[in-house]
Amino acid sequence: MKKALFSLEKISLKIKTQKKAFTLIETMAVLGIMSLLIGMVIPVFNFGCQKKLVNTAYKTASFLEQARASAMANNTYVFVGFTQVKNHEEGGSQIGIAAMKSNDGTKNFGPHNNNLTVLAKPQTLDGIYFEESIELPATSKASDENDGVDLGAVESEDNFEFSHEVYEKIIQFDPTGAASIQSHTPTSPQWIKIGLACIQNKFKKKKNGIALVLDGVTGSVKLSFND
């Protein structure tokens, strides 16, 4: 009798073990489905990121063009400041932009920036950060690194503060509309590049983004897409 009971217990345990275990085919099927889902989700993230980059680039280009037009119309200097409000490496990403104009027509900020007046309402670029490694087409004017500067890699000689944010990367437009990095000494780069990337690009090994390229002589802005 005991032997029969022992045999029944073994059979019951075997059945339970078989129910709990996954076969190799089942495991491979689950992994295959997971890979398929990940492959579908990542392009959605990147599409949303790319759309955000395009909208941000046009928004920033418009902001810069308005600042340039104001400098020429009012025969004065206009300063467009950028600051990385949140760093993408710390779990967030946001760039702030503000525009100031010179009250006396010179490029001096004055003590405590009292020679500057706010030109436009500051803008925030959510989920965006500066990216210096964005490559430009060989046909682009900014492809020769020796002829210009990357805004993400430099800081201006001065800075200004607005709404508790310090803007340390500043592009200045002179009364003719020419663009340069803010400095007390005359500078005339052939181009200024502003490389922008989206925080969701971390899902891709290849970095993509958008670069705004300002012509140093005319101050005009062009967009360069890097997919």
HELIX and SHEET records of a PDB file:
HELIX    1   1 LYS A    2  LYS A   20  1                                  19    
HELIX    2   2 LEU A   24  ALA A   73  1                                  50    
HELIX    3   3 HIS A   88  GLU A   90  5                                   3    
HELIX    4   4 PRO A  111  ASN A  113  5                                   3    
HELIX    5   5 LYS A  141  SER A  143  5                                   3    
HELIX    6   6 GLU A  145  ASP A  147  5                                   3    
HELIX    7   7 LEU A  151  ALA A  153  5                                   3    
HELIX    8   8 ILE A  199  PHE A  203  5                                   5    
SHEET    1   A 5 LEU A 116  ASP A 126  0                                        
SHEET    2   A 5 GLN A  94  SER A 102 -1                                        
SHEET    3   A 5 VAL A  78  LYS A  86 -1                                        
SHEET    4   A 5 LYS A 169  PHE A 173 -1                                        
SHEET    5   A 5 ALA A 179  ILE A 181 -1                                        
SHEET    1   B 3 ILE A 128  PHE A 130  0                                        
SHEET    2   B 3 TRP A 191  CYS A 198 -1                                        
SHEET    3   B 3 GLY A 148  ASP A 150  1                                        
SHEET    1   C 4 ILE A 128  PHE A 130  0                                        
SHEET    2   C 4 TRP A 191  CYS A 198 -1                                        
SHEET    3   C 4 GLY A 209  ASP A 215 -1                                        
SHEET    4   C 4 VAL A 221  ASN A 226 -1                                        
SHEET    1   D 2 PHE A 160  PHE A 162  0                                        
SHEET    2   D 2 GLU A 165  TYR A 167 -1                                        
END                                                                             
